[in-house]
Amino acid sequence: MPLIISTWSFSSRGNDTAWPMLASGGSALDAVEACCATVDAAPDVDSVGYGGLPDASGRVSLDGCIMLSPARCGSACALRHHLHPVSVARRVMERTSHVMLAGIDADEFADLQGLPRSELLSPEAKAAWETWSTKPTVIDQSRDRLVAGLRPIDGGPGADGRLFAANAPRASGSEDRWKHHDTIGTLAIDSHGTLAGACSTSGMPYKVPGRVGDSPIIGHGLYVDPTAGAATATGAGELVMGVCGSFLAVELMRQGRSPIEALVATLERIRSSYELQPHHQVAMIALRPDGAWAAAALRPGFRVAVRDDAGSRVLEPDATLLPESS
Ligand code: SD4
């Protein structure tokens, strides 16, 4: 029965940290927190935790949340000094009567909880920002009000500021083109049948300072209801937020849809709600209380990392809605 699934291949290492806990009867809550913490700490993952790309001002901010049920959830966003937003979120859930803390006060709350401060900007991320900030065109993010992102139209570093470039060189069938902007969303079920989920991100690279995406918002980047299932999202948060993406997927499972049917219907809702640009991507994973799960994406390139009794693997999603260029 125990299982952990996480967005993107880099999350395999998080799953591998969490698996011994799940395999020895530990809780799904501890497992998802440990999974995210591993990825947060990895400097080579430039979209989560240390190594995450900064906002337009050159400062990193981190967002995250954790959830067991509607009555048991916590969130922390716009952290500038603490590496593990999910651990801050867990303390919000367990030690306050609130759900979400933001900004400088969330950092101070984390201090009071004894969580250590740390540097979030890696030398590589600083260098990437410096390159980006020398290109005057990227400062104007109004061209695409949905996404202020990274991937340049010409394939070079930071030239256009778009998250997914329509004309950039592509390694078809690979995950490669997504490597700068990916959130970890992780869902687990433990040997007692308890579901838990967590989500951790540095958000959109070079975002407008103060911008918060879907990832730390309950019902948007993550939703867990033990009576219906769990879902989490990665990609352009603004697209997920307008349809309450994770909540919608869980509600569809509550109504009897399978995990893949629920995800496809949610992504269809996104497709019909926005004028999608070629660089827009959203991917989601969903887990039902009986352990059935699925992964789906708007566009090719997404991967899901899975760990269960059968071992660790990275898989393509069960469904992809759109060809890359549409
Ligand atoms: C956000 N959803 O801040 C996150 C970013 C992300 O793949 O997942 N990128 O909008």
Boltz pocket constraint, residues with backbone or C-beta under 6 A from the ligand:
constraints:
  - pocket:
      binder: B
      contacts: [[A, 181], [A, 182], [A, 183], [A, 201], [A, 202], [A, 203], [A, 204], [A, 212], [A, 213], [A, 214], [A, 215], [A, 233], [A, 234], [A, 235], [A, 236], [A, 237], [A, 238]]
      max_distance: 6.0
